[in-house]
Amino acid sequence: MQFSRIDTTLDNLTRRFVAERAGDHWEGKLSSSALSTATATVALTLAHRRDHNARYEELAVQGAAWLARTQNEDGGWGDTPRSLSNISTSALCWAALKLCGPQSGDSQQAQQRATGFMKDRAGGLDPNSLTRAIRNRYGKDRTFSVPILTVLAIADLIGEAGGGWRRVPQLPFELAALPQHWYGRLRLPVVSYALPALIAIGQARHSRQPTRNPITRVLRNTAREKTLRRLEEIQPVNGGFLEATPLTSFVTMSLIVARCSDHTVVRKGLTFIEESVRPDGSWPIDTNLATWVTTLGINALASRPDFPDILKPTEREMVGTWLAELQLQQEHPYTGAAPGGWAWTNRPGGVPDADDTAGALLALKSLGGPRPNTSVAAQGVRWLLDLQNTDGGVPTFCRGWGALPFDRSSPDITAHALRAWWAWYPDLPPDQQGRIGHATSRAIRYLRKSQHADGSWAPLWFGNEGVLDDVNFTYGTAKVLSALAVLPEKQADSAMLEAAEAWLLDAQKAAGGWGGAAGVSASIEETALAVSALGSRQRRRTTTAPSRTLEAIYRGTDWLIQATDEGRVTEPSPIGFYFAKLWYFEQLYPLIYSLDAFGQVAALLQPEGEQAKGSPGISK
């Protein structure tokens, strides 16, 4: 290994990341999304038909043209321009082109190819085949299957003249009229953050195909106004539910269909959609992940031996102030979350969650200097402790909401919470330290139980399209190993550590990189995560280092040096999940993950007590 190339790569990665800062934080850039573009196009088309708004028509036409340009060769679409085609996104794009595609040659050809793709994937174009294919993809979880079927019903693709509505399952929107703290006990057929879709789509289905049961019909008619008020209460001031174009579009189009087109929720939703469009006519899956990428980046910079020299004290204070001010200080109207957490974005549609709260706590610790803001941290730590489930794991948004995929406990999020708790442990009062000790024991038991027999863990919000069931074992295992490696020795479980380390070593490809699992094509993100985890484990090892681990770290580092052209280029891969397994990629992920990996390697190579050799000279 040429150690000078490590310094050069770390220098280039650091310079590029620091240059991406937008004032007091980082914003990054999410990939454009065919799914977002399709749903926005449908909502705008329905709005244009309602009031003949030329701007809506223009945006819808641009969206349809973008879909036609980005169609995959097989006639389908993936969630990003770099994703494999899937039936869900392709169904939405197919419907969008049918509803609003300009009658140009390109659009007609795209519709024909999409029709062929859907026929092949669904086993036919008859309403029963299409409905069955969509429902089979998601099983019991109706978070996304029902919205897709709603769009197909709007486009008359699962039954003509409105007949498709009987194939759209009725969502129990009337339950949203009950007190919010009941939701977790009701076992709703959608995940917690899909409440707006439950209300709006449920009302659309009820409006178009009401139940024959007179008692239920009266109940739903009675609940309409109250649940609409609930929907209005939880809509952010900018109109964007979760800052997500798909969710906002589903709500908007459903209310138009439900004959509520003049409702304030529709008007604000359309404003959000209009303001979120990109110059090329596409929409991203979400506005930005500003909080998430800022905290990831700060924590990556902090892995460097010379982190205090990278940002001036005034710059660190500026970023820390920005981050501390984003901590929610009131109960969240959407999920009912207590004060103290952080969302993934600085925009009004964000919802506090465990992963971003843990990341913010770690970043504040790194930025805090000699007198960290312990009151902010104590509140954040308490928020995470209160979120822990009875199984010992930590969920994303709401404690004990249910067993649907994106609401249950997750190993990677649990590991992140562990890191945050112990980073602040020395600064907290005895009673909170006691809670951390108890919570850690429960979390370790959960991680032990959720670890697979081969030593790996499956994450929640990240995946890999090349792995069976889209699971990204490398991400999950690396994140948990990184957390366990920094826990106090008496808290760590050596058997779990050794099994996870062995899994990562076995999953490394011959060329030195990692994919989402053994035998899967390598990516910058996954290789960097694995190198970082093994480096963190190696730095804190109390016994003699296995030569195999060091060799794996060096081979992975060499692979990253080649793949990034010594840190000059970091092409992103679609490894991120949004809700309901919607793929995305983020431009800063490979840059941040690589920065963290090379920081860990530089610290590993640095003799104790000495300044890192060849530390990059970042201009002040």
LOMI-156916 format. One record per residue (C-alpha): x, y, z. Coordinates in steps of 0.5 Angstrom, whole numbers, plus 500, padded with zeros to 3 digits. Last residue first. Layout:
N
XYZ;...
***
This chain:
620
483557513;486553508;486546509;493543509;492535509;495531514;502528512;503524518;498525523;500529529;503524534;500522541;499515539;503513532;498515527;496509522;489507525;488515525;489515518;485509517;479512521;479518517;480515511;473511512;470517515;472521508;469515504;463515508;462523507;464523499;460516498;453519501;454526499;450526492;445522495;441516492;434514492;430507493;423507495;422501500;416503503;418510506;425512503;431507502;438509501;443504497;442508490;449509488;453515488;459517484;465520488;470523484;477527487;478522493;484519490;481517483;475515487;475508485;482507485;483510492;477506495;480500492;486501496;483503502;479496502;485492501;489496507;483494511;482487509;490486510;489489517;483484519;487478516;493480520;489479526;491485531;494483538;489484544;485491546;482493540;480500540;483502533;482495530;474496531;474503528;478501522;473495521;467499521;470505517;473500512;466497511;462503511;467505505;466499501;459500502;459507500;464506494;460500491;462493490;458488486;455483490;458476491;458477499;453482501;451489500;457490496;464491498;471492495;478489495;479486488;477479491;471481494;470483502;464479505;468474509;472480512;465483514;462477516;468475521;468482524;460481525;462474529;468477533;464483535;458479537;462474541;466480544;459483547;460490549;458493556;464492560;469494554;466501554;462502547;466504541;467498538;459496539;457502535;462501529;460494529;453496529;453500523;458496519;453490520;447494517;451497511;454490509;447486510;444491505;437487504;434488497;430482498;435478495;441482494;443486488;438492489;442493496;438496502;438502507;433505511;432498516;438495517;440487516;445485521;451480520;454475524;453468520;447466525;444473524;444478529;437480531;437477538;444479540;442486538;436486542;440483548;445489547;439494547;436491553;443492557;444499554;437501556;439499563;446503563;443509560;438510565;443510570;447515567;441519566;440518574;447520575;447527571;450527564;457529562;460522562;455519558;455524552;458519547;455513551;448515549;450517542;453511540;448507543;443510539;446509533;446502535;439502536;438505529;442500525;439494529;432496527;426496532;419496528;416502524;418501517;417494516;410494519;410491526;407496530;407503534;411501540;415507540;414512534;419515529;425510527;425504532;430503538;431496540;430493547;424489545;420493550;421499545;426505546;423511545;424514552;431513552;432517545;428523548;432523554;439523550;436529546;434533553;441531556;444533549;441540549;442541557;449539556;451544551;459542550;464546554;471545552;469544544;462542542;463540535;464533536;459532542;454536537;455531532;454525536;448528539;445530532;447523529;443520535;437525533;437523526;437516527;431516532;426521529;423527529;419529523;421534518;415538514;418545516;425544513;431543517;431536515;432529517;428531524;431532531;429530538;428533544;420535545;415529545;413526539;405527537;407524530;404530526;403535531;410534534;410536542;414542542;422544543;424540537;432541536;433545530;436550534;442546536;444544529;444551527;448553533;453547532;454549525;456556527;460554533;464549529;465555524;467560530;472555532;475554525;474548521;479543519;484544525;480541530;479535526;487533526;486526528;480525523;474521525;471528527;471529520;466523519;462526525;461533522;459529515;454525518;451530522;451535516;448530511;442528516;440535518;440537511;437531508;433535502;427536499;424529499;424524493;426529488;422532482;423532475;422537470;429539468;429545472;427541478;420542481;419543489;416550488;410547484;409541489;409545495;404550492;400544490;400541497;398548500;392548495;390541496;390542504;386548504;380545501;378547494;379540491;375537496;371532491;374526493;378526487;381532489;382530496;386524493;390528488;393532494;394526499;398522494;402528491;404530498;406523500;410523493;413529494;416528500;417534505;414530510;408532508;409538504;404544504;409550506;406551513;406543515;400539514;398536521;393540523;390540516;389533516;386533523;381538520;380533514;379527519;374531523;370533517;370526514;368523520;360523520;360520513;365515515;360513521;354513516;357509511;359504517;352503519;349503512;354497510;354498503;361501503;362507499;366507492;368514489;367518496;369512500;375511496;377518496;376519503;381513505;386516500;386522504;386520511;390514510;395518506;396523511;397518516;403515512;408517518;406511522;406505518;399503514;394498516;393501523;394497529;389500533;394500539;399505536;394510534;391511541;395516543;392521537;385521540;380518535;378522528;384518525;380512526;375514520;380514515;379506515;383505508;378502503;382497499;382499492;379494487;372497488;375503485;377500478;370501476;371509475;369509468;374503466;377498471;384497473;387502468;382507469;387513470;384514477;384507479;391506477;393512481;389509487;392502486;399505487;396509493;393502496;400498495;404504498;402504506;398497505;403493509;400486509;403484503;407489499;409486492;403481492;398487492;401490486;401484482;394482485;391489482;395488475;392481474;385482477;385489472;387485466;393487463;397481464;402477468;404483472;411483470;410482463;404486462;407492466;413492461;409491455;405497457;411501459;413500452;407503449;407509453;414510452;412510444;406514445;411519449;416520444;412520438;408526441;401526444;403529451;403525457;397527462;393521464;396515460;403518461;402518469;399511469;405508466;409512471;405510477;405502474;413503473;414505480;411499483;413494478;420495479;426497474;433497476;435504479;440509476;435514474;432513481;426509483;426504477;422505471;420500466;420499458;426494459;431499456;429504462;425510461;429517463;427521457;419519457;419520465;422527463;417528458;411527463;414531468;415537463;407536461;405536468;409542469;406546464;399544465;400546472;402553470;396553465;391553471;385550467;381550474;379542475;383539469;389543471;389540478;388533476;394534471;398537477;396531482;398526476;405529474;407530482;405522482;410521476;415525478;416523485;416515482;421517477;425520482;431525482;437524486;438527493;443533493;447535499;444540504;450542509;450547514;452554517;453557510;452552505;458547506;460543500;467546500;468543506;466536503;471537497;477539501;476533506;475528500;482531497;486531503;484524505;485522498;492525498;494523505;492515503;496516497;502518501;501511505;502507498;500500500;
***
